[in-house]
Amino acid sequence: MSNVAERMNRILPSQTIAITQKARQLKAEGQDIISLSAGEPDFDTPEFIKQAAIEAINRGETKYTDVAGTVALRQAVANRLNEDFGLDYRKEEICVSTGGKQVIYNVMTASLNPGDEVIIPAPAWVSYPDIVRLADGSPVIIQTSPENGFRLTADQLRGAITDRTRWLVLNSPCNPTGAAYSGEELKALTDVLLDYPHIWILTDDIYAKLVYDGHVSKTIVQVEPRLRDRTVTMNGVSKAYAMTGWRIGFSAAPEGFTKQLIKLQGQSTSNACSIAQAASVAALSGPQDFIKEMVATYQKRRDLVISALSQVQGLDSGKPEGAFYAFVSVKALIGKTTKTGKTLHNCEDFVTALLEETGVAAVHGAAFLTPGYFRVSYATSTELLEQACARIKQFCESLS
């Protein structure tokens, strides 16, 4: 098409969304599909949060709000960041957006010029590099290793920095690996960043509450307060509060930069949904005990999935510290042939054949910038996970 902008050629459709949609379509056609592809809690939004939204509607809170969000929600965000991480932000430093993805888009669009570089440790969430490219930036991918638990090391970070480096994007716990950085591991990175005052940090903490085995989530400004003036802390209600469809994310950043985010958002979407904002005030300010219950359930599911898949010859997976994903190596299976005669040339062939021949939907590791793996989400029922793992085992053992 002649009227399509050149920037659209730099990006691909979200591969996780595409696979999830394909799984839904096959299920709608009557096929027996178990989807482990979506990054979405299977828990319902807690009742007290839903009631807050209903009450907001009944009060007539259905009008525009401030572009950056209601005062009540921005203050609730500031209070939650203080309670969870000891961070001291004013409401003027908070911007509420339509989901965490818009926060990242706003940050990159508001700050990048052509040729500016953004360091992204891989495996990484599929949208980071495409958002950087849309904003005229250049993603610099650093491949982490399973030997280091898929964590970026200080030496890797220092080796990737150039005069053009503008941002480091850090996601802990990580989608897709579940790797969660300790305070000491973050401090090793912040010590490097202190030597390079031209670099800002975007810390994606969306899974921070979903951690296991006693791990305590830390965030950049908490570990190194001297980086506060060049850090954007991003979070939201989607994962920890089971509110994916409510579409509320938020950023905490220096007031001067936050004003730029608000300016950009004011010329794009303007405010996030007023009703979802009211629900998010209740989520952030209300009881938090249900999160512990969800985490306990996720940990049991994680243990089930890791135990089951570790017994499958040809698969190899570490033990995630957080989020709700397992990132599983299929390198030993590449080159093998399915019972229908299809050769597995790469991890995308693996997940395609897995879906077509067993009805299990997963996401190939190449989508997360790391070929040779596949990601499964264990944010679904124990019964379905047991069935899915059995099908994966049967599929792998049928390869020749």
C-alpha positions as CSV (number, residue, x, y, z in Angstrom):
1,M,0.0,0.0,0.0
2,S,1.4,3.4,-1.0
3,N,-0.1,5.3,1.9
4,V,1.6,3.2,4.7
5,A,4.4,4.9,6.6
6,E,7.9,3.6,6.3
7,R,8.0,3.0,10.1
8,M,5.4,0.3,9.8
9,N,7.9,-1.8,7.9
10,R,10.2,-1.8,11.0
11,I,7.7,-3.8,13.1
12,L,5.8,-7.0,13.2
13,P,2.4,-7.8,14.7
14,S,2.7,-9.0,18.3
15,Q,3.5,-12.7,18.1
16,T,2.1,-13.6,21.5
17,I,-1.2,-11.9,20.6
18,A,-1.3,-13.7,17.2
19,I,-0.8,-17.1,18.7
20,T,-3.4,-16.5,21.4
21,Q,-5.9,-15.4,18.7
22,K,-5.2,-18.4,16.6
23,A,-5.8,-20.7,19.7
24,R,-9.1,-18.9,20.3
25,Q,-10.1,-19.3,16.7
26,L,-9.4,-23.0,16.7
27,K,-11.3,-23.4,19.9
28,A,-14.2,-21.6,18.5
29,E,-14.2,-24.0,15.6
30,G,-14.7,-26.8,18.0
31,Q,-11.1,-28.1,18.4
32,D,-9.8,-29.3,21.7
33,I,-7.3,-26.5,22.5
34,I,-5.4,-25.8,25.7
35,S,-3.8,-22.3,25.4
36,L,-0.6,-21.7,27.4
37,S,0.2,-18.7,25.2
38,A,-1.5,-15.8,26.9
39,G,0.3,-13.6,29.6
40,E,-2.9,-13.3,31.5
41,P,-4.0,-14.4,35.0
42,D,-6.9,-16.9,34.9
43,F,-8.2,-15.5,38.2
44,D,-11.2,-13.2,38.2
45,T,-10.8,-9.5,39.3
46,P,-11.6,-9.5,43.0
47,E,-15.1,-8.5,43.9
48,F,-14.3,-5.4,45.9
49,I,-12.5,-4.0,42.9
50,K,-15.4,-4.7,40.6
51,Q,-17.8,-3.1,43.1
52,A,-15.7,0.0,43.2
53,A,-16.2,0.3,39.4
54,I,-19.9,-0.2,39.7
55,E,-20.2,2.4,42.4
56,A,-18.2,4.9,40.3
57,I,-20.6,4.4,37.4
58,N,-23.6,4.9,39.8
59,R,-21.9,8.1,41.0
60,G,-21.6,9.4,37.5
61,E,-17.8,9.2,37.3
62,T,-18.1,8.6,33.5
63,K,-16.5,11.9,32.3
64,Y,-13.0,12.9,31.2
65,T,-10.4,13.0,33.9
66,D,-7.0,14.7,33.9
67,V,-4.8,13.4,31.1
68,A,-2.4,11.9,33.7
69,G,-5.3,10.3,35.7
70,T,-7.4,11.3,38.6
71,V,-5.8,12.8,41.7
72,A,-7.1,9.9,43.7
73,L,-5.4,7.3,41.5
74,R,-2.1,9.1,41.2
75,Q,-2.0,9.4,44.9
76,A,-2.9,5.8,45.3
77,V,0.0,4.9,43.0
78,A,2.4,7.0,45.0
79,N,1.2,5.4,48.2
80,R,1.6,1.9,46.8
81,L,5.1,2.5,45.5
82,N,6.0,3.9,48.9
83,E,4.6,0.9,50.8
84,D,5.9,-1.8,48.4
85,F,9.4,-0.3,47.7
86,G,10.0,2.6,50.0
87,L,9.9,5.0,47.0
88,D,8.9,8.6,47.6
89,Y,7.0,10.0,44.6
90,R,4.6,12.9,44.5
91,K,1.3,12.6,42.4
92,E,2.8,15.2,40.0
93,E,5.4,12.6,39.1
94,I,2.9,9.9,38.3
95,C,1.2,9.4,34.9
96,V,-1.6,6.9,34.4
97,S,-1.9,5.3,31.0
98,T,-4.0,2.8,29.1
99,G,-2.0,-0.2,30.2
100,G,1.7,-0.7,30.8
101,K,2.4,-1.0,27.0
102,Q,1.3,2.6,26.5
103,V,3.7,3.7,29.3
104,I,6.6,2.1,27.4
105,Y,5.4,3.6,24.1
106,N,5.1,7.1,25.6
107,V,8.5,6.9,27.2
108,M,10.3,5.9,24.0
109,T,8.3,8.2,21.8
110,A,8.9,11.2,24.1
111,S,12.7,10.6,24.4
112,L,14.3,8.9,21.4
113,N,15.8,10.6,18.4
114,P,16.9,8.7,15.2
115,G,19.9,6.5,16.0
116,D,19.5,6.6,19.8
117,E,20.2,3.1,21.3
118,V,18.2,1.2,23.8
119,I,19.8,-1.8,25.6
120,I,17.4,-4.7,26.0
121,P,18.5,-7.9,27.7
122,A,17.2,-11.0,26.0
123,P,15.1,-13.1,26.3
124,A,12.7,-10.1,26.4
125,W,9.1,-9.3,26.0
126,V,8.2,-9.2,22.4
127,S,7.1,-5.5,22.2
128,Y,10.2,-3.8,23.6
129,P,12.2,-3.7,20.3
130,D,9.3,-2.9,18.1
131,I,8.3,0.1,20.3
132,V,11.9,1.3,20.2
133,R,11.9,1.1,16.4
134,L,8.6,2.9,16.1
135,A,10.1,5.7,18.1
136,D,13.1,5.9,15.6
137,G,15.5,4.3,18.1
138,S,17.8,1.3,17.7
139,P,17.3,-1.7,20.0
140,V,20.6,-3.2,21.2
141,I,19.9,-6.8,22.2
142,I,22.2,-8.4,24.8
143,Q,21.8,-12.2,24.9
144,T,21.8,-13.4,28.5
145,S,22.6,-17.0,29.3
146,P,20.8,-19.8,31.2
147,E,24.1,-20.3,33.2
148,N,23.5,-16.8,34.7
149,G,19.8,-17.5,35.1
150,F,19.0,-15.3,32.1
151,R,20.1,-12.2,34.0
152,L,22.1,-9.4,32.6
153,T,25.6,-9.1,34.1
154,A,27.5,-5.9,34.8
155,D,30.2,-6.8,32.3
156,Q,27.6,-7.4,29.6
157,L,26.0,-4.0,30.3
158,R,29.2,-2.1,30.3
159,G,30.3,-3.8,27.1
160,A,27.1,-2.7,25.3
161,I,27.2,1.0,26.2
162,T,28.1,3.6,23.6
163,D,27.8,7.3,23.3
164,R,24.4,6.7,21.6
165,T,22.9,4.6,24.5
166,R,19.9,6.4,25.8
167,W,18.0,3.7,27.8
168,L,18.4,0.4,29.6
169,V,15.1,-1.5,29.7
170,L,15.0,-3.9,32.7
171,N,12.2,-6.3,33.4
172,S,12.2,-8.2,36.8
173,P,10.7,-10.7,37.2
174,C,11.1,-11.2,33.5
175,N,8.7,-12.2,30.8
176,P,9.4,-14.9,29.4
177,T,11.9,-16.5,31.7
178,G,10.6,-15.6,35.2
179,A,14.1,-14.5,36.2
180,A,14.0,-12.1,39.1
181,Y,17.0,-10.0,40.1
182,S,18.1,-9.8,43.7
183,G,19.0,-6.5,45.3
184,E,22.7,-7.4,45.0
185,E,22.4,-8.2,41.3
186,L,20.6,-4.9,40.6
187,K,23.3,-3.0,42.6
188,A,26.0,-4.5,40.3
189,L,24.1,-3.0,37.3
190,T,23.4,0.4,39.0
191,D,27.1,0.7,39.9
192,V,27.8,0.6,36.1
193,L,25.0,3.0,35.3
194,L,26.4,5.6,37.7
195,D,29.4,5.9,35.5
196,Y,27.2,6.9,32.5
197,P,25.0,9.9,33.3
198,H,23.6,10.0,29.8
199,I,21.7,6.7,30.2
200,W,18.2,6.5,31.6
201,I,16.6,3.4,33.0
202,L,13.1,2.0,32.3
203,T,12.3,-0.6,34.9
204,D,9.3,-2.8,34.1
205,D,8.0,-4.0,37.4
206,I,4.7,-5.4,36.2
207,Y,5.3,-8.8,37.7
208,A,7.0,-7.6,40.9
209,K,4.3,-9.0,43.2
210,L,4.4,-12.4,41.6
211,V,7.5,-14.0,43.1
212,Y,8.2,-17.4,44.7
213,D,10.2,-19.2,47.3
214,G,10.5,-16.1,49.6
215,H,12.1,-13.9,46.9
216,V,11.7,-10.2,47.6
217,S,11.3,-7.9,44.6
218,K,13.5,-4.9,44.4
219,T,13.5,-2.0,42.0
220,I,16.2,0.3,40.6
221,V,15.5,3.5,42.6
222,Q,15.1,1.5,45.8
223,V,18.5,-0.1,45.2
224,E,20.3,3.1,44.0
225,P,18.4,6.3,44.9
226,R,21.1,8.4,43.1
227,L,19.5,7.1,39.8
228,R,16.1,8.5,40.7
229,D,16.5,11.5,38.4
230,R,16.9,9.3,35.3
231,T,14.7,6.3,36.0
232,V,11.1,5.6,34.9
233,T,9.5,3.0,37.1
234,M,6.6,1.3,35.3
235,N,3.9,-0.9,36.8
236,G,0.2,-1.5,36.6
237,V,-2.7,-3.5,37.9
238,S,-3.0,-6.1,35.1
239,K,-1.0,-9.0,36.5
240,A,-1.0,-8.7,40.3
241,Y,-4.6,-7.7,40.6
242,A,-6.0,-9.9,37.7
243,M,-7.1,-6.7,35.8
244,T,-5.7,-7.2,32.3
245,G,-8.8,-6.0,30.5
246,W,-9.2,-2.9,32.7
247,R,-6.1,-1.4,30.9
248,I,-4.4,0.6,33.6
249,G,-0.6,1.1,33.7
250,F,1.4,3.9,35.4
251,S,4.8,5.5,35.5
252,A,6.7,7.2,38.2
253,A,9.5,9.6,36.9
254,P,11.0,13.0,37.5
255,E,8.3,15.7,37.2
256,G,10.0,17.3,34.1
257,F,9.9,14.1,32.2
258,T,6.4,13.2,33.4
259,K,5.2,16.4,31.9
260,Q,6.5,15.3,28.5
261,L,4.6,12.0,28.9
262,I,1.5,13.8,29.8
263,K,1.9,16.2,26.8
264,L,2.3,13.2,24.4
265,Q,-0.6,11.3,25.9
266,G,-2.8,14.5,25.7
267,Q,-2.3,14.4,21.9
268,S,-3.0,10.7,21.6
269,T,-5.4,8.8,23.9
270,S,-5.8,11.4,26.6
271,N,-7.0,9.9,29.9
272,A,-7.4,6.2,30.7
273,C,-11.0,5.0,31.3
274,S,-12.4,6.8,34.3
275,I,-14.2,3.7,35.5
276,A,-11.1,1.5,35.3
277,Q,-9.3,4.3,37.2
278,A,-11.8,4.1,40.1
279,A,-11.4,0.4,40.2
280,S,-7.6,0.7,40.3
281,V,-7.8,3.1,43.3
282,A,-9.7,0.3,45.1
283,A,-7.1,-2.3,44.0
284,L,-4.1,-0.3,45.1
285,S,-5.6,1.1,48.3
286,G,-7.6,-1.9,49.4
287,P,-6.8,-5.3,50.9
288,Q,-3.7,-7.0,49.4
289,D,-4.1,-10.5,51.0
290,F,-5.6,-12.1,47.9
291,I,-2.3,-11.5,46.0
292,K,-0.6,-13.9,48.4
293,E,-3.2,-16.5,47.7
294,M,-2.8,-16.1,44.0
295,V,1.0,-16.3,44.3
296,A,0.7,-19.5,46.4
297,T,-1.4,-21.1,43.6
298,Y,1.0,-19.9,40.9
299,Q,3.9,-21.4,42.8
300,K,2.2,-24.8,43.0
301,R,1.4,-24.6,39.3
302,R,5.0,-23.7,38.5
303,D,6.3,-26.7,40.5
304,L,3.9,-28.9,38.6
305,V,4.9,-27.7,35.2
306,I,8.6,-27.7,35.9
307,S,8.5,-31.2,37.4
308,A,6.5,-32.6,34.5
309,L,8.5,-31.0,31.7
310,S,11.9,-31.8,33.3
311,Q,11.0,-35.5,32.9
312,V,10.6,-35.1,29.1
313,Q,13.7,-36.1,27.2
314,G,14.8,-33.3,25.0
315,L,13.3,-30.5,27.1
316,D,15.3,-28.4,29.6
317,S,14.0,-25.6,31.9
318,G,15.3,-23.6,34.8
319,K,13.1,-22.8,37.8
320,P,11.4,-19.4,37.5
321,E,11.6,-17.1,40.5
322,G,8.6,-15.0,39.4
323,A,5.9,-14.1,36.8
324,F,3.9,-17.1,35.6
325,Y,6.0,-18.5,32.7
326,A,8.4,-21.4,32.1
327,F,11.0,-20.8,29.3
328,V,11.9,-24.3,28.0
329,S,14.8,-25.3,25.7
330,V,13.9,-27.4,22.7
331,K,17.4,-27.3,21.2
332,A,17.8,-31.0,21.5
333,L,14.7,-31.6,19.4
334,I,15.5,-29.3,16.5
335,G,16.0,-31.4,13.4
336,K,13.6,-34.2,14.4
337,T,10.4,-35.1,12.6
338,T,6.9,-35.3,13.8
339,K,4.6,-38.3,13.3
340,T,2.9,-36.4,10.4
341,G,6.3,-36.0,8.7
342,K,7.1,-32.4,9.5
343,T,10.7,-31.6,10.2
344,L,11.3,-29.2,13.1
345,H,13.8,-26.7,11.7
346,N,13.4,-24.2,14.6
347,C,11.4,-23.4,17.7
348,E,8.6,-21.8,15.6
349,D,8.2,-25.1,13.8
350,F,8.0,-26.8,17.2
351,V,5.2,-24.7,18.6
352,T,3.3,-24.8,15.3
353,A,3.4,-28.6,15.2
354,L,2.6,-28.7,18.9
355,L,-0.6,-26.7,18.3
356,E,-1.6,-28.5,15.1
357,E,-1.0,-32.0,16.4
358,T,-1.8,-31.8,20.1
359,G,-3.9,-28.7,20.6
360,V,-1.5,-27.0,23.0
361,A,-0.7,-23.4,22.2
362,A,2.7,-22.0,23.3
363,V,5.0,-19.2,22.1
364,H,8.3,-19.8,20.3
365,G,11.4,-18.4,21.9
366,A,12.4,-16.5,18.8
367,A,9.5,-14.2,19.5
368,F,11.3,-13.2,22.7
369,L,14.6,-12.7,20.8
370,T,16.0,-16.1,21.9
371,P,15.6,-19.0,19.4
372,G,15.6,-22.6,20.6
373,Y,13.1,-22.2,23.3
374,F,9.3,-22.0,23.9
375,R,7.3,-20.2,26.6
376,V,4.4,-21.7,28.4
377,S,2.2,-19.8,30.7
378,Y,1.0,-21.6,33.9
379,A,-1.7,-19.0,34.6
380,T,-4.4,-21.6,34.0
381,S,-6.0,-24.4,36.0
382,T,-4.1,-27.3,37.5
383,E,-6.3,-29.8,35.5
384,L,-5.5,-28.1,32.2
385,L,-1.8,-27.8,33.0
386,E,-1.7,-31.5,33.7
387,Q,-3.4,-32.3,30.4
388,A,-1.1,-29.9,28.5
389,C,2.1,-31.3,30.0
390,A,0.9,-34.8,29.2
391,R,0.3,-33.8,25.6
392,I,3.7,-32.1,25.3
393,K,5.4,-35.2,26.7
394,Q,3.5,-37.4,24.2
395,F,4.4,-35.1,21.3
396,C,8.1,-34.9,22.2
397,E,8.4,-38.7,22.7
398,S,6.7,-39.3,19.3
399,L,9.4,-37.3,17.4
400,S,11.9,-39.3,15.4
